């Protein structure tokens, strides 16, 4: 009888030990998954901050400082006077597909914590030179101007610009971000979107 009780106690102890081991493994997995998710959220947030810094930098360079001549490419300000060939299905220009394809004369924005933003501004034109209806995407006219009778004081039509930012950092590459810009809008920013892989 005593021997049977010892065997039963041993069996219960083994089953309890296995159950505790399974609970411990589940807890370790849950904690490591939480840490990984938190790391991904932090990386995404840092990439968004870097993209936002590049956007503000480029809006100032393009519209406020007057340093960029919109008719000509300007490597010092990461500017192309026409759309670049080789964009992917998301609209990311070929020069931002990888760090190796980024033009050597173009600057990067250091966002801290090992993150850097590669960025380019493209004027939505077919060719460099003066902006015209035949060459560029221009701000839409008023209904009267589209009918051939622009009202007095109607602002001139201006080209649109596309800013694309690629953020790379310790957690590999982050998303690309694109913003549409135009001098026809009071704060120059028309839209903003994140382009996931």
Beta strands, then each sheet from edge to edge (+ up, - down):
strand 1: 79-80
strand 2: 108-112
strand 3: 115-123
strand 4: 160-169
strand 5: 172-182
strand 6: 189-195
sheet 1: 1+ 3+ 2-
sheet 2: 1+ 3+ 4- 5+ 6-
end
